[in-house]
Amino acid sequence: MTVADHEWLAGLPARPAWEVQAIVVDASGLDADGCHDRLLGLLDDQERARAGSFRFAADRTGFVVSHAIFRIVVARALGIMPQNVAFTAAPRWGHPPRLAEHPDRLPALSLSHAGPYVAAAIGKRDPVGIDVECRGSLAAWEDVARVILSASERLHVTSLQHAAVRRDAVLRYWTAKEAALKALGRGLEISPDKAVVRLSPSGSPIAVTVTLGGMQVEFDLCLFDPVGPLAAVASVACTRYQALRLACVRAVTLLAAMDGRNGWPAV
Ligand SMILES: CC(C)(COP(=O)(O)OP(=O)(O)OC[C@H]1O[C@@H](n2cnc3c(N)ncnc32)[C@H](O)[C@@H]1OP(=O)(O)O)[C@@H](O)C(=O)NCCC(=O)NCCS
């Protein structure tokens, strides 16, 4: 590097370490029954009431695990303890989680859970949406394709040769669209065919454009396989050119990290 280069670089504004953080946590190794009370203890009254409203124990446990993990991830990013994260009381279900002490609603948060996976995203500057889905979860994928895909997406899927590849492509479209619709805070209130996925020349989904009442909202997309190519697929949607930090961790590691500290370092 020449001196001139060095000076030029020094003149650049400092790049933040991250503007969007997305973490997929694999809770499959977690003894959910063994640590149920402990995880429940991290939740607030509102979350406990929701947990108590599930009819089936498996759904209740899934809720407790995913919301406790979500708290841990958000707490870690904020540099506070999980019990101290204060979420707003959602006016009704079907809303993204929000922090109570930020009237401007930033940082923006997004949560997704599927099978043993919990995905959390935090946007420091702008809204963010995350979705995780288990591979093989779309049994009726041809019906789903008919409802969620735009005309060009349908053409792309039908051009693929093998049924397994077509099914995988539909799942990828699904997570991409859901992440973008969650970033808008609307979810499936908006028909997924209004969210059109743009592919790179090599066929990877890279952006989503949502058309709403004649206006277009564009999101950058990061679609990835968080736990190897066969288990799950996840998408993060955020506004353009943000520094994204991605991580995939096991729940047991996350809990051990929480146990080993008196407080979280601000990230
Ligand atoms: C958000 C939505 C797409 C979730 O789909 P999903 O694949 O079943 O679930 P995921 O695990 O990926 O995401 C669930 C989380 O998304 C978040 N979420 C809920 N509604 C959201 C919205 N409108 N925008 C962004 N995030 C939302 C919540 O944190 C929720 O977790 P929780 O229910 O445990 O609190 C779907 O529930 C939805 O569109 N809801 C809004 C519309 C609605 O309420 N319709 C009425 C019922 S048909």
The ligand as an ORCA input file, in Angstrom:
! r2SCAN-3c Opt
* xyz 0 1
  C     -45.352    -13.202      9.904
  C     -45.757    -14.480      9.214
  C     -45.331    -14.375      7.763
  C     -45.071    -15.624      9.973
  O     -44.985    -16.759      9.229
  P     -44.415    -18.165      9.765
  O     -43.580    -18.752      8.682
  O     -45.555    -18.952     10.246
  O     -43.576    -17.874     11.042
  P     -42.081    -17.410     11.314
  O     -41.604    -18.321     12.365
  O     -41.229    -17.255     10.112
  O     -42.289    -15.952     11.921
  C     -43.045    -15.790     13.072
  C     -42.646    -14.496     13.725
  O     -42.757    -13.420     12.795
  C     -43.023    -12.233     13.557
  N     -44.141    -11.580     12.905
  C     -45.451    -11.789     13.087
  N     -46.146    -10.962     12.296
  C     -45.262    -10.219     11.610
  C     -45.389     -9.181     10.656
  N     -46.574     -8.742     10.238
  N     -44.256     -8.638     10.152
  C     -43.050     -9.058     10.559
  N     -42.864    -10.046     11.479
  C     -43.973    -10.611     11.987
  C     -43.307    -12.640     14.996
  O     -42.144    -12.380     15.741
  C     -43.532    -14.130     14.859
  O     -43.115    -14.864     15.983
  P     -44.149    -15.256     17.131
  O     -45.451    -15.548     16.491
  O     -43.539    -16.443     17.810
  O     -44.213    -14.057     18.018
  C     -47.280    -14.707      9.219
  O     -47.692    -15.164     10.481
  C     -48.011    -13.431      8.932
  O     -48.005    -12.989      7.810
  N     -48.646    -12.789      9.899
  C     -49.202    -11.447      9.663
  C     -50.548    -11.497      9.047
  C     -51.554    -11.983     10.028
  O     -51.471    -11.841     11.197
  N     -52.568    -12.606      9.499
  C     -53.603    -13.149     10.321
  C     -53.535    -14.631     10.357
  S     -53.895    -15.321      8.787
*
